[in-house]
Amino acid sequence: MKIKFLAVLGLAAVAGLAGCRSDANTNTNTAVVTNTMNTNMTMSTPMSTPMATNDAATQKIVEDALKKGGLNDVTVSATTTEVTLRGTVAKGKLGEAVRIATDASKGKKVVNQISEK
């Protein structure tokens, strides 16, 4: 009985060592594949995002609309994606200034940096 037990234990040890040796080879191959993938990733071209540019036409339209509404202390800067309002308005006129700018900018995002006097 002891001989059978020692034989099984010996075979298990040999099988375990053989399994460990094959894992070492697999890890080496994985490292090579990983390095190849990293090389390909560093060579890829980064995606570019479009830059917002100044939109003088929208700026003029919004400025004229605000002046027509009696809001002369508001400055406007406009890009192709948004309109920014800066300056001061009389108390209670803040909502009106934003509404006028939103209507005149035709769907562009309006950034409100106006303060009330």
C-alpha positions as CSV (number, residue, x, y, z in Angstrom):
1,M,0.0,0.0,0.0
2,K,2.8,2.3,0.8
3,I,4.5,1.6,-2.5
4,K,1.3,2.4,-4.5
5,F,0.9,5.6,-2.5
6,L,4.5,6.7,-3.2
7,A,4.2,5.8,-6.9
8,V,1.0,7.9,-7.3
9,L,2.7,10.8,-5.4
10,G,5.7,10.6,-7.6
11,L,3.6,10.6,-10.8
12,A,1.7,13.6,-9.5
13,A,4.9,15.5,-8.8
14,V,6.2,14.8,-12.3
15,A,2.9,15.8,-13.9
16,G,2.9,19.0,-11.7
17,L,6.4,19.9,-12.8
18,A,5.6,19.3,-16.4
19,G,2.6,21.5,-16.1
20,C,4.7,24.3,-14.6
21,R,7.2,24.1,-17.4
22,S,4.6,24.5,-20.1
23,D,3.1,27.5,-18.3
24,A,6.5,29.2,-18.4
25,N,6.5,28.8,-22.2
26,T,3.0,30.2,-22.4
27,N,3.9,33.3,-20.4
28,T,6.9,33.9,-22.7
29,N,4.6,33.7,-25.8
30,T,2.0,36.0,-24.1
31,A,4.7,38.6,-23.5
32,V,5.7,38.6,-27.1
33,V,2.1,39.0,-28.2
34,T,1.5,41.8,-25.7
35,N,4.6,43.6,-26.9
36,T,3.5,43.3,-30.5
37,M,0.0,44.7,-29.6
38,N,1.6,47.6,-27.7
39,T,3.8,48.5,-30.7
40,N,0.8,48.6,-32.9
41,M,-1.1,50.8,-30.5
42,T,1.7,53.4,-30.3
43,M,1.9,53.6,-34.0
44,S,-1.8,54.4,-34.5
45,T,-2.9,57.9,-35.5
46,P,-4.7,59.9,-32.7
47,M,-8.2,61.1,-33.5
48,S,-8.5,64.8,-33.8
49,T,-11.5,66.8,-32.5
50,P,-12.8,69.8,-34.5
51,M,-11.9,73.1,-32.9
52,A,-14.6,75.8,-32.4
53,T,-13.8,78.9,-34.4
54,N,-15.0,82.5,-34.0
55,D,-18.4,83.2,-35.5
56,A,-18.5,86.9,-36.2
57,A,-21.9,86.8,-37.9
58,T,-23.7,85.2,-34.9
59,Q,-21.9,87.6,-32.6
60,K,-23.2,90.6,-34.6
61,I,-26.8,89.2,-34.7
62,V,-26.9,88.6,-30.9
63,E,-25.3,91.9,-30.1
64,D,-27.9,93.7,-32.3
65,A,-30.7,91.8,-30.7
66,L,-29.5,92.7,-27.2
67,K,-29.1,96.4,-28.0
68,K,-32.6,96.4,-29.6
69,G,-33.9,95.0,-26.3
70,G,-32.1,97.9,-24.4
71,L,-29.3,95.7,-22.9
72,N,-26.3,97.8,-23.9
73,D,-23.9,96.6,-21.1
74,V,-23.6,93.0,-22.4
75,T,-20.7,91.9,-24.5
76,V,-21.0,88.8,-26.7
77,S,-18.4,86.4,-28.0
78,A,-19.5,83.6,-30.3
79,T,-17.9,80.5,-31.7
80,T,-19.3,77.9,-34.1
81,T,-20.6,75.9,-31.1
82,E,-21.6,78.5,-28.4
83,V,-22.4,82.1,-27.5
84,T,-20.9,83.6,-24.3
85,L,-22.6,86.6,-22.6
86,R,-20.6,88.9,-20.2
87,G,-21.4,92.1,-18.5
88,T,-24.2,93.5,-16.3
89,V,-27.9,94.1,-16.6
90,A,-30.5,95.7,-14.4
91,K,-32.1,93.6,-11.7
92,G,-34.9,91.4,-13.2
93,K,-33.5,91.7,-16.8
94,L,-31.1,88.6,-16.6
95,G,-33.8,86.2,-17.9
96,E,-34.7,88.5,-20.8
97,A,-31.0,88.8,-21.8
98,V,-30.6,85.1,-21.9
99,R,-33.9,84.6,-23.8
100,I,-33.0,87.2,-26.4
101,A,-29.5,85.6,-26.9
102,T,-30.9,82.1,-27.2
103,D,-33.5,83.2,-29.8
104,A,-30.9,85.1,-31.8
105,S,-28.2,82.4,-31.7
106,K,-30.4,79.9,-33.5
107,G,-29.9,76.8,-31.3
108,K,-26.3,77.3,-30.2
109,K,-25.4,76.8,-26.5
110,V,-25.6,80.1,-24.5
111,V,-23.1,80.5,-21.7
112,N,-24.4,83.1,-19.2
113,Q,-21.7,85.1,-17.4
114,I,-23.9,88.1,-16.8
115,S,-24.4,89.7,-13.4
116,E,-27.3,91.8,-12.2
117,K,-26.7,95.3,-10.8
